[in-house]
Amino acid sequence: MQAVFYGVGASVIAIIAISAYKLTIRSVSKLNLTDIRKNWLLWIFYSGAIVVTIITKTEQVLLFVAAGLIYMMVKAPPAWTKRKVSANFILLGLSFWQYQWGTLGKIAWFFTRAGAFVFGSGLAIVPFLHGGVVTENHWLSEAQFVDAVAVAMITPGPVVITVGFIGYLVNGFPGAAVAALATFLPCYLFTIMLAPSFKKIARNTSVKAFVDGITATVIGALAGAVIVIASRSITDIPTALIATASALALLYIKKIQEPFIILIAAVLGMVIKTWL
C-alpha cells in the first residue's frame, strides 16, 4: 500500500493543481489582460489568499468573509448601507472502536467549522482540512493527509467524504462518524432554513457579489495549499515526474478520467518501489 500511495499521492497533487487552475479561469477570470483588468479586485483577493495560505499553512476563514464583504460593498452594496443607522454588526486510535472522548469533541468542533465556513467546490475543503488536521492539531502527518485525499478521489462521491477517512485515522470509527456528521450537518441545516427564500436570495446582487468575493479567495487558498502540500509530498524525481505527467494528461487528453490517472500512478508507484 505504501508503494501504491507513493505514486497516487503525487498524482493527486497534480489533479488538485489542475482543478485549482480550472476553477481560477472559471470563477475569477480567464488569463488574459482584458479579463484580469476587469476583475482586478478578485485577482487581488485570489493572490492574497495564495500568499497567506503559503505563509500560515492554514486556511483563514475570516479572510474569506472579509473578501466577500469588501467585494459586496464595492460591486453591489445592500440597501441597508445607504440608510443611517447607529451601528451594524456582522457578525487516535487506528483500531475500529478505540477512541478518546476528548478528541471526539475536538473533531466535532473542527469539522463543524469545516462544514459551515468552507465555500466553493469539494476540493475547496482541502486547504482548510490541511491547516487543521496537519498544522494545527497534528493529528496526521503530511503523507497521511495526502493519502486521505487520495482515498476520497478513488472512491465514489465528492472529495469532501475524505473527512470520514480522516476521522477514522484520528479516532477510530467513532471519529469517522462524528467527523462526517459534523461536516454535513451545517450545510443540511442551512439548506433547510434557506430553502423557502432561496430564489429571492439567489437574485440578490449584493449576495452574488459577496459570494464572488469569497469564491476568488477560496480558490486562491486552494492554489496556496497545493504549493504547501506539494513542497512536502513531492520529494524526489519519480514523484515529480508522476505529478507532471498527471497534470499534462489532464490538460491535453480530454477524454481521460481522473480514476484512470490514479490507477496508472498506483501501478507506477508499485513498479518504482518494488523493482527500482
C-alpha positions as CSV (number, residue, x, y, z in Angstrom):
1,M,0.0,0.0,0.0
2,Q,2.9,2.4,0.7
3,A,4.2,1.7,-2.8
4,V,0.7,2.3,-4.3
5,F,0.3,5.7,-2.4
6,Y,3.8,6.7,-3.3
7,G,2.5,7.1,-6.9
8,V,-1.1,8.0,-6.1
9,G,-0.1,10.8,-3.8
10,A,1.9,12.6,-6.4
11,S,-0.9,12.1,-9.0
12,V,-3.5,13.5,-6.6
13,I,-1.5,16.7,-6.0
14,A,-1.4,17.2,-9.8
15,I,-5.2,16.6,-10.0
16,I,-5.8,19.2,-7.3
17,A,-3.5,21.7,-9.0
18,I,-5.3,21.3,-12.4
19,S,-8.6,21.6,-10.6
20,A,-7.4,24.9,-8.9
21,Y,-6.4,26.1,-12.4
22,K,-9.8,25.3,-13.9
23,L,-11.6,26.9,-11.0
24,T,-9.5,30.0,-11.4
25,I,-10.3,30.6,-15.0
26,R,-14.0,29.8,-14.4
27,S,-14.6,31.8,-11.2
28,V,-12.0,34.5,-11.1
29,S,-11.4,35.3,-14.8
30,K,-9.6,34.0,-17.9
31,L,-5.9,34.5,-18.1
32,N,-5.9,37.4,-20.5
33,L,-5.1,41.1,-19.8
34,T,-8.6,42.3,-20.6
35,D,-10.4,39.9,-18.2
36,I,-7.7,40.4,-15.5
37,R,-8.2,44.2,-15.7
38,K,-11.9,43.8,-15.5
39,N,-11.7,41.6,-12.4
40,W,-8.7,43.1,-10.8
41,L,-10.2,43.1,-7.3
42,L,-10.9,39.4,-7.5
43,W,-7.3,38.8,-8.5
44,I,-6.1,40.7,-5.5
45,F,-8.2,38.5,-3.3
46,Y,-7.0,35.4,-5.1
47,S,-3.3,36.4,-4.9
48,G,-3.6,37.4,-1.3
49,A,-5.1,34.1,-0.4
50,I,-2.3,32.2,-2.0
51,V,0.3,34.2,-0.1
52,V,-1.5,34.0,3.2
53,T,-2.1,30.2,2.8
54,I,1.6,29.6,2.0
55,I,2.8,31.7,4.9
56,T,0.4,30.5,7.5
57,K,0.0,26.9,6.1
58,T,-3.7,27.1,7.1
59,E,-7.0,28.4,5.7
60,Q,-8.1,31.7,7.1
61,V,-11.9,31.8,7.2
62,L,-12.1,35.4,8.3
63,L,-10.1,36.3,5.2
64,F,-12.8,34.8,3.0
65,V,-15.6,36.6,4.8
66,A,-13.7,39.9,4.7
67,A,-13.1,39.5,0.9
68,G,-16.8,38.7,0.4
69,L,-17.9,41.8,2.3
70,I,-15.4,44.1,0.6
71,Y,-16.4,42.9,-2.9
72,M,-20.1,43.2,-2.0
73,M,-19.6,46.8,-0.8
74,V,-17.7,47.7,-3.9
75,K,-19.9,45.9,-6.5
76,A,-23.4,45.8,-5.1
77,P,-23.8,47.5,-1.6
78,P,-27.0,46.3,0.0
79,A,-29.8,48.8,0.6
80,W,-29.3,49.0,4.4
81,T,-25.8,50.5,3.9
82,K,-27.5,53.6,2.4
83,R,-29.6,54.2,5.4
84,K,-28.5,55.9,8.5
85,V,-28.1,53.5,11.4
86,S,-26.4,53.8,14.8
87,A,-24.3,50.6,14.3
88,N,-24.1,47.5,12.2
89,F,-22.7,44.3,13.5
90,I,-21.6,41.5,11.1
91,L,-21.5,39.1,12.8
92,L,-6.4,8.2,17.6
93,G,-6.5,5.3,17.7
94,L,-6.2,3.3,14.5
95,S,-8.4,0.4,15.6
96,F,-12.1,0.3,14.8
97,W,-13.5,1.1,18.2
98,Q,-10.7,2.6,20.2
99,Y,-11.2,6.4,20.7
100,Q,-10.8,9.2,23.2
101,W,-13.8,11.3,24.3
102,G,-11.8,14.5,24.4
103,T,-10.6,14.0,20.9
104,L,-14.1,13.4,19.7
105,G,-15.1,16.8,21.0
106,K,-12.2,18.5,19.1
107,I,-13.1,16.5,15.9
108,A,-16.8,17.6,16.2
109,W,-15.9,21.3,16.6
110,F,-13.3,21.4,13.9
111,F,-15.4,19.6,11.3
112,T,-18.5,21.6,12.1
113,R,-16.4,24.7,11.2
114,A,-15.3,23.0,8.0
115,G,-18.9,22.3,7.0
116,A,-20.1,25.8,8.0
117,F,-17.4,28.0,6.6
118,V,-15.8,26.3,3.6
119,F,-17.2,27.8,0.4
120,G,-16.7,26.5,-3.1
121,S,-16.3,23.1,-4.7
122,G,-15.5,19.8,-3.0
123,L,-11.7,20.5,-3.3
124,A,-12.1,23.8,-1.5
125,I,-12.2,21.9,1.8
126,V,-8.6,20.5,1.2
127,P,-6.7,23.6,2.5
128,F,-9.0,24.0,5.5
129,L,-8.5,20.4,6.4
130,H,-4.8,20.5,5.9
131,G,-4.4,23.5,8.2
132,G,-6.4,22.0,11.0
133,V,-5.5,18.3,10.7
134,V,-1.8,18.6,9.9
135,T,-0.6,22.1,11.0
136,E,-2.8,23.0,13.9
137,N,-3.8,19.7,15.7
138,H,-1.0,17.5,14.3
139,W,-3.5,14.6,14.0
140,L,-2.0,13.3,10.7
141,S,1.4,13.6,9.0
142,E,1.8,15.2,5.6
143,A,1.9,11.8,3.9
144,Q,-1.2,10.5,5.7
145,F,-3.1,13.6,4.7
146,V,-2.3,13.2,1.1
147,D,-3.3,9.5,1.3
148,A,-6.6,10.5,2.8
149,V,-7.3,12.9,-0.1
150,A,-6.3,10.1,-2.5
151,V,-8.7,7.7,-0.9
152,A,-11.5,10.2,-1.4
153,M,-10.6,10.7,-5.0
154,I,-10.6,7.0,-5.9
155,T,-13.9,6.3,-4.2
156,P,-17.4,7.3,-5.4
157,G,-18.8,10.6,-4.2
158,P,-17.4,14.1,-3.6
159,V,-13.9,14.8,-2.3
160,V,-15.4,16.1,1.0
161,I,-16.1,12.5,2.0
162,T,-12.4,12.3,2.9
163,V,-13.5,13.8,6.3
164,G,-14.8,10.3,7.3
165,F,-11.5,8.7,6.5
166,I,-9.6,11.4,8.4
167,G,-11.9,11.0,11.4
168,Y,-11.2,7.2,11.3
169,L,-7.4,7.7,11.2
170,V,-7.6,10.2,14.1
171,N,-10.0,8.5,16.4
172,G,-11.3,5.2,15.0
173,F,-14.9,4.6,13.8
174,P,-16.5,7.0,16.3
175,G,-14.1,9.7,15.0
176,A,-15.2,8.9,11.4
177,A,-18.9,9.1,12.3
178,V,-18.5,12.4,14.2
179,A,-16.4,14.0,11.5
180,A,-18.9,13.1,8.8
181,L,-21.9,14.2,10.8
182,A,-20.3,17.4,11.9
183,T,-19.2,18.3,8.3
184,F,-22.6,17.7,6.6
185,L,-25.0,18.8,9.3
186,P,-24.4,22.6,8.9
187,C,-24.9,22.6,5.2
188,Y,-28.0,20.5,5.6
189,L,-29.5,22.9,8.2
190,F,-28.6,25.9,6.0
191,T,-30.4,24.4,3.1
192,I,-33.5,23.6,5.1
193,M,-33.6,27.1,6.6
194,L,-32.9,29.0,3.4
195,A,-34.9,26.8,1.0
196,P,-38.1,28.9,1.2
197,S,-36.2,32.1,0.4
198,F,-33.6,30.6,-2.0
199,K,-34.9,32.1,-5.3
200,K,-35.1,35.6,-3.7
201,I,-31.7,35.3,-2.2
202,A,-30.1,34.0,-5.4
203,R,-31.3,37.0,-7.3
204,N,-29.9,39.5,-4.8
205,T,-27.0,41.3,-6.4
206,S,-25.3,42.0,-3.0
207,V,-25.4,38.3,-2.2
208,K,-23.9,37.5,-5.6
209,A,-21.1,40.0,-5.1
210,F,-20.4,38.6,-1.6
211,V,-20.2,35.0,-3.0
212,D,-17.9,36.1,-5.8
213,G,-15.5,37.7,-3.4
214,I,-15.4,34.7,-1.2
215,T,-15.1,32.3,-4.2
216,A,-12.0,34.1,-5.5
217,T,-10.3,34.0,-2.1
218,V,-11.2,30.3,-1.5
219,I,-9.7,29.3,-4.9
220,G,-6.6,31.3,-4.0
221,A,-6.3,29.4,-0.8
222,L,-6.7,26.1,-2.7
223,A,-3.8,27.1,-5.0
224,G,-1.7,28.0,-2.0
225,A,-2.5,24.7,-0.3
226,V,-1.4,22.9,-3.4
227,I,2.0,24.6,-3.2
228,V,2.3,23.8,0.5
229,I,1.4,20.1,0.2
230,A,3.4,19.6,-3.0
231,S,6.6,21.1,-1.3
232,R,6.3,18.4,1.3
233,S,5.0,15.4,-0.6
234,I,6.9,15.6,-3.9
235,T,10.3,14.7,-2.5
236,D,12.2,13.1,-5.4
237,I,12.4,12.9,-9.2
238,P,9.9,10.0,-9.7
239,T,7.2,11.7,-7.8
240,A,7.9,15.0,-9.6
241,L,7.6,13.1,-12.9
242,I,4.4,11.4,-12.0
243,A,2.8,14.7,-10.9
244,T,3.9,16.4,-14.1
245,A,2.7,13.6,-16.3
246,S,-0.7,13.6,-14.5
247,A,-1.1,17.3,-14.9
248,L,-0.2,17.2,-18.6
249,A,-2.6,14.3,-19.2
250,L,-5.5,16.2,-17.6
251,L,-4.7,19.3,-19.7
252,Y,-4.2,17.7,-23.1
253,I,-6.1,14.3,-23.1
254,K,-9.7,15.5,-22.9
255,K,-11.4,12.1,-22.5
256,I,-9.2,10.7,-19.8
257,Q,-10.8,10.4,-16.4
258,E,-9.1,11.0,-13.0
259,P,-9.6,7.4,-11.7
260,F,-7.5,6.1,-14.7
261,I,-4.7,8.5,-14.0
262,I,-4.7,7.5,-10.3
263,L,-4.7,3.8,-11.3
264,I,-1.7,4.3,-13.6
265,A,0.1,6.3,-10.9
266,A,-0.6,3.5,-8.4
267,V,1.0,0.9,-10.8
268,L,4.0,3.2,-11.4
269,G,4.4,3.6,-7.6
270,M,4.4,-0.2,-7.2
271,V,6.9,-0.6,-10.0
272,I,9.3,2.1,-8.7
273,K,9.2,0.9,-5.1
274,T,9.3,-2.8,-5.8
275,W,11.8,-3.2,-8.7
276,L,13.7,0.1,-8.9
